[in-house]
Amino acid sequence: MANLKGKVAIVTGSSRGIGRAIAVDLANQGASIVLNGRNELRLAEAKEVLLKIHDRVVTVCCDISKKGSGERLIKEAVERFGRLDFLVNNVGISSRGKVADLSLEVFEAVFSSNLMGAVNPTISAIPELRKTQGSIIFISSLAGIRGLPVLSAYCSSKMALRAVAESIRVEEKQHNIHVGLVYVGITQIEHNKEVISSDGSMITLNARDNKKVQSTGYVAKMVSRNINKRKFITTLTGIGRLNAFMAPRFPLLVEKLILKNLQKFEEKSK
Ligand SMILES: NC(=O)c1ccc[n+]([C@@H]2O[C@H](COP(=O)([O-])OP(=O)(O)OC[C@H]3O[C@@H](n4cnc5c(N)ncnc54)[C@H](OP(=O)(O)O)[C@@H]3O)[C@@H](O)[C@H]2O)c1
């Protein structure tokens, strides 16, 4: 564990799930925390959890994909704590459905959350992170490594994060801003997690067998490790690392494997 006392972290989408676990892990290392989410009640519950660690916790309730909210989030963090060291872009939503069945609105909603929701706070954070030589972390998914069936909107939005991360790494090299990209695998669900279905309505995912998936706490530890070691890419799970190795080198073989396991794959993504 690093000593992050005196450092300040914003985690977007941190009222529950992976985002909350990341906030807890960074707080346990001493960082002051800015929590974010759209629902006041959920945010207040998350704050209660964080306050058991220390009292340097604030909440900013806003939809981070909306114009002006990125600016507000960074401003409130700096006004309250005087600096910004880590921005963890965790907000993200998944979708289900074959391209042929998807409406344009589904793509718009997924890109709004996953791409705009990350770029929006990032733009406002960069001037502050230049001062502290801090970190911007993008929470991606193994689905961001290659296009997968029924996940096209999600996959393409997460792939876009890689391009943004690569651009910033070069642009901000002279300011020594660290940019990390974490490819997360299927993770435990602690609540009724929802995704967007092909017609735009929200569907609740089935419960997952927690023995077969990674815990939010483990994912959070890997995110902290990425930050503390100032790594570029962290890919979680063995299958994730295998996919990251194979997909660019043997794309047709990977496609064949996916086709062979299509039914199993579609079942898993429910
Ligand atoms: N869970 C997995 O298996 C998995 C696997 C790979 C990658 N990931 C990635 O990990 C990240 C977190 O996933 P998760 O499963 O923990 O998600 P989740 O359980 O759905 O939680 C999302 C969090 O973000 C908040 N949120 C959503 N949209 C927001 C917005 N526009 N503005 C502000 N807050 C917003 C939610 O609170 P409110 O709804 O109250 O706003 C909630 O706190 C995502 O980027 C996801 O793509 C997850």
Ligand as a Chemical Component Dictionary entry (heavy atoms), coordinates in Angstrom:
data_LIG
# 
_chem_comp.id                   LIG 
_chem_comp.type                 NON-POLYMER 
_chem_comp.pdbx_formal_charge   0 
_chem_comp.three_letter_code    LIG 
# 
loop_
_chem_comp_atom.comp_id 
_chem_comp_atom.atom_id 
_chem_comp_atom.alt_atom_id 
_chem_comp_atom.type_symbol 
_chem_comp_atom.charge 
_chem_comp_atom.model_Cartn_x 
_chem_comp_atom.model_Cartn_y 
_chem_comp_atom.model_Cartn_z 
_chem_comp_atom.pdbx_ordinal 
LIG N1  N1  N 0  -19.055 -4.815 -13.500 1  
LIG C1  C1  C 0  -18.347 -5.427 -14.438 2  
LIG O1  O1  O 0  -18.398 -6.654 -14.599 3  
LIG C2  C2  C 0  -17.410 -4.619 -15.314 4  
LIG C3  C3  C 0  -16.572 -5.300 -16.198 5  
LIG C4  C4  C 0  -15.712 -4.569 -16.998 6  
LIG C5  C5  C 0  -15.672 -3.187 -16.906 7  
LIG N2  N2  N 1  -16.499 -2.540 -16.051 8  
LIG C6  C6  C 0  -16.466 -1.070 -16.006 9  
LIG O2  O2  O 0  -16.274 -0.629 -14.681 10 
LIG C7  C7  C 0  -16.961 0.615  -14.479 11 
LIG C8  C8  C 0  -17.886 0.510  -13.280 12 
LIG O3  O3  O 0  -18.789 -0.553 -13.517 13 
LIG P1  P1  P 0  -19.815 -1.053 -12.400 14 
LIG O4  O4  O 0  -20.202 -2.426 -12.781 15 
LIG O5  O5  O -1 -19.276 -0.806 -11.035 16 
LIG O6  O6  O 0  -21.053 -0.080 -12.710 17 
LIG P2  P2  P 0  -22.380 0.162  -11.855 18 
LIG O7  O7  O 0  -22.501 -0.870 -10.813 19 
LIG O8  O8  O 0  -23.467 0.320  -12.841 20 
LIG O9  O9  O 0  -22.078 1.546  -11.129 21 
LIG C9  C9  C 0  -21.945 2.699  -11.872 22 
LIG C10 C10 C 0  -21.700 3.875  -10.943 23 
LIG O10 O10 O 0  -21.612 5.065  -11.730 24 
LIG C11 C11 C 0  -22.660 5.975  -11.382 25 
LIG N3  N3  N 0  -23.040 6.608  -12.649 26 
LIG C12 C12 C 0  -23.513 5.990  -13.762 27 
LIG N4  N4  N 0  -23.671 6.881  -14.746 28 
LIG C13 C13 C 0  -23.254 8.075  -14.260 29 
LIG C14 C14 C 0  -23.153 9.377  -14.806 30 
LIG N5  N5  N 0  -23.511 9.623  -16.071 31 
LIG N6  N6  N 0  -22.664 10.376 -14.038 32 
LIG C15 C15 C 0  -22.292 10.135 -12.759 33 
LIG N7  N7  N 0  -22.367 8.921  -12.180 34 
LIG C16 C16 C 0  -22.847 7.908  -12.928 35 
LIG C17 C17 C 0  -23.724 5.105  -10.709 36 
LIG O11 O11 O 0  -24.508 5.813  -9.777  37 
LIG P3  P3  P 0  -25.889 6.535  -10.228 38 
LIG O12 O12 O 0  -26.626 5.544  -11.081 39 
LIG O13 O13 O 0  -26.550 6.863  -8.953  40 
LIG O14 O14 O 0  -25.466 7.743  -10.998 41 
LIG C18 C18 C 0  -22.813 4.113  -9.969  42 
LIG O15 O15 O 0  -22.289 4.709  -8.812  43 
LIG C19 C19 C 0  -17.668 0.926  -15.790 44 
LIG O16 O16 O 0  -16.896 1.791  -16.579 45 
LIG C20 C20 C 0  -17.769 -0.431 -16.454 46 
LIG O17 O17 O 0  -17.861 -0.336 -17.853 47 
LIG C21 C21 C 0  -17.374 -3.223 -15.247 48 
# 
loop_
_chem_comp_bond.comp_id 
_chem_comp_bond.atom_id_1 
_chem_comp_bond.atom_id_2 
_chem_comp_bond.value_order 
_chem_comp_bond.pdbx_ordinal 
LIG N1  C1  SING 1  
LIG C1  O1  DOUB 2  
LIG C1  C2  SING 3  
LIG C2  C3  SING 4  
LIG C2  C21 DOUB 5  
LIG C3  C4  DOUB 6  
LIG C4  C5  SING 7  
LIG C5  N2  DOUB 8  
LIG N2  C6  SING 9  
LIG N2  C21 SING 10 
LIG C6  O2  SING 11 
LIG C6  C20 SING 12 
LIG O2  C7  SING 13 
LIG C7  C8  SING 14 
LIG C7  C19 SING 15 
LIG C8  O3  SING 16 
LIG O3  P1  SING 17 
LIG P1  O4  DOUB 18 
LIG P1  O5  SING 19 
LIG P1  O6  SING 20 
LIG O6  P2  SING 21 
LIG P2  O7  DOUB 22 
LIG P2  O8  SING 23 
LIG P2  O9  SING 24 
LIG O9  C9  SING 25 
LIG C9  C10 SING 26 
LIG C10 O10 SING 27 
LIG C10 C18 SING 28 
LIG O10 C11 SING 29 
LIG C11 N3  SING 30 
LIG C11 C17 SING 31 
LIG N3  C12 SING 32 
LIG N3  C16 SING 33 
LIG C12 N4  DOUB 34 
LIG N4  C13 SING 35 
LIG C13 C14 SING 36 
LIG C13 C16 DOUB 37 
LIG C14 N5  SING 38 
LIG C14 N6  DOUB 39 
LIG N6  C15 SING 40 
LIG C15 N7  DOUB 41 
LIG N7  C16 SING 42 
LIG C17 O11 SING 43 
LIG C17 C18 SING 44 
LIG O11 P3  SING 45 
LIG P3  O12 DOUB 46 
LIG P3  O13 SING 47 
LIG P3  O14 SING 48 
LIG C18 O15 SING 49 
LIG C19 O16 SING 50 
LIG C19 C20 SING 51 
LIG C20 O17 SING 52 
# 
